[in-house]
Structure formats: C-alpha cells, structure tokens
Amino acid sequence: MLQQLGNGVSVTGCGSAKLTNHLDNHMLSKIVDTSDEWIATRTGIRQRHIAGEDDCLKTLAAEAAQEAITMAGLAPIDIDLIILATSTPDDLFGSACQVQAELGAATAVAFDLTAACSGFVFAMVTAAQFIRTGVYQNVVVIGADLLSRWTDWSDRRTCVLFGDGAGAVVMQASERDRLLGFELRSDGALNDCLKLTYQSQFKELADDAAVQHGTFQPITMNGREVYKFAVKRVPEVIEKALFRAGLATNDIDWLLLHQANQRILDAVAERLHIPSERVVSNMAHHGNTSAASIPIALDEVVRAGKVKVGDTIAASGFGAGLTWGAAIFEWG
Ligand code: COA
C-alpha cells in the first residue's frame, strides 16, 4: 500500500543494548604497554564495553531495536524493513534476518549493510529512500559492531580505541520530511588506512583442484592518516549536507559525530564553530563502537531529556572504506 502517511521521513524512536562487561584503561595496561593517562589524553576514552561470552551480535542488535520500536509506539509486527549496519556479523551471509527472527518482526524484510563506522549514516539514508518512494512506512535501522572479535589485542596502537555495542532507531513515513539533507562519500584509494582484510591461503584439494581457504586478519590502521582524513573531510561533508538542507552551522542543536576520538570531535566542532555544549560525546564510557556509536550516543542524549522534539541534529559517520557521510535531521 503506497503513500498512506506521506513521503516524509521522521526518526521517532531510539534504543541501545546494555552490555555489562567492560574493559577500562587500567585493565588494558596489563595487556599492552600503555597507560590510562596516554589513552585518555590522546583519545578521551576511559573504558569500553566488551561482549560477554554469551553475547552475540544478533541479540544485542535485537535488544537495541526492540527499545527503539517501543519508544516509537510500534510493535515488531509493524516493521516493514530492518537494515543492520555492521562489519562484524555473526554470519558472513548476514545477521539481519536473525535479528528479524529474534524480534518477531515476521513481515519485515531484512538485510545487512557494510560501511564500517559510516554504516549507520549510510543505513539511515538507505532507509529514507524506501520511505520517500512510498514502499515502506516503518523501518528499523540498527548499528551494531563487536570489533573486539577482530581487534589485535597485542597492538597498543589500535586495541585501546575500540569497544562493542549496538544502537538503533525507528524511521517512519510522515507528512513532514524531517530528514533535511544528507551527503555520502567514499574513497577506496585510501582503503589501506584502516582495514580488516581477508587473507587467502591457497589450498590444494586434489591434483587439479585448489581453493582459497583463508580467514580475516585483525584490524590494521594508520592512525595519523585516519585522523587527518577525519578532521578535513567530516566538516566538509556536514557543510554539504547543511547546504542541501538550506541550513547553516548555527542552526545545529546537536553535533552527533561517530565517536572515534575526542580530539577528532573537538577539531571538527572547532572548524564548524559549534560550541562544546552542543557536541554529543560518550567516548569516555564506550570507546569507538563503529556503526553502533551514533545510535548509542543518540539514545543516551534522548533518554537523558537533552534532545527535545524538533531539535536539529547533524550526524556524521566516517571510517574504513574509506567512507564518510552526514545526515541532518529533526528529532521526533
Ligand atoms: N599507549 C602508549 N603509547 C602508544 C600507544 C598506546 N596505546 N599507541 C601508540 N603509542 C606510541 C607509539 O608507539 C608512538 O611511540 P614512538 O614515538 O616511540 O614510536 C607514540 O605513541 C606516538 O604514536 P602515534 O601513532 O604517532 O600517536 P598519535 O598521536 O597519532 O595518536 C591515535 C594515535 C590512534 C590516538 C591517533 O592517531 C588517532 O586518534 N587517529 C585516529 C584513529 C581513529 O579514530 N580511528 C578510527 C576511525 S573510525
């Protein structure tokens, strides 16, 4: 049934999974040669949550999604589409269908979307296309990643940065369009800066038959290059999305960046002349949770009563690919 509610897009619910295990900087300093002082000064991170033995991506993603669905005043059976932004699925064929089953969203179509730390913004924009064309009315967008599975726990340059988490929003068709503007970018020429690559091992099965039979290797990163990329490209893409929305930076109530590093948040805010009280940051408690970081941070500020209905949010994700993007939307 097409266009019952209008072609506009509204973000009407959010949620996040509650992980109980954590790893603080002091604990990390027993694993690699680092210190709370070094990590906190360079990144703003004090601790990160880590999936427990019985946690899996699908259950954490479903927990976040259920919270968002409840906030939106819907039931899982009302959901038409589930997009799961993740780079760390339980199943390489995709985990979104498992989330659909876990939720009991029997009539929803579900698929994974991989765009690393930009995945949530890319998924929001993808969801909006289905809503704007009138095809679907109620969409759940989840960002969930368990990077601890793929972190090299002997590499102090990367292992101090990442954490696990899941967050979600509900996007619904509405009369008024509250997704005001967006801009997405990719540059595969910079792929080497941040990678989690498959390494093949050619294996002979018989005299005349051989196959690739390798595995994925832990995350590698050129921290300095990623830092330079983020502080240059993120302000640009936000300004482009604002331009498309017909807004200026002083129209932004909340700057909601991918929580990669406090220094990146500060530098981007400074370039855009956005005061720190309008910058959402939960780095200290969560570290970098990849695709999950934006919806987790959104959920925290919404449930704390800071973000009010009608507030304008500039969300921006950036990371491996390299990928980056921004979406400007009004909450509620
Ligand atoms: N503890 C202590 N020392 C560490 C360390 C750690 N966890 N990690 C690196 N160091 C050391 C290095 O070995 C190096 O020592 P050396 O000079 O004796 O060789 C020194 O600190 C400086 O290393 P460098 O990599 O140049 O540090 P940096 O100032 O660039 O900070 C990052 C490193 C990772 C914090 C920074 O580059 C960054 O934030 N990059 C962006 C990363 C990011 O956000 N990635 C995800 C994007 S989605």
Residues whose N, C-alpha, C, O or C-beta is under 5 A from the ligand:
A	BS01	COA	D33 T34 S35 W38 R42 C117 R156 R157 V160 G223 R224 V226 Y227 A260 N261 F318 G319
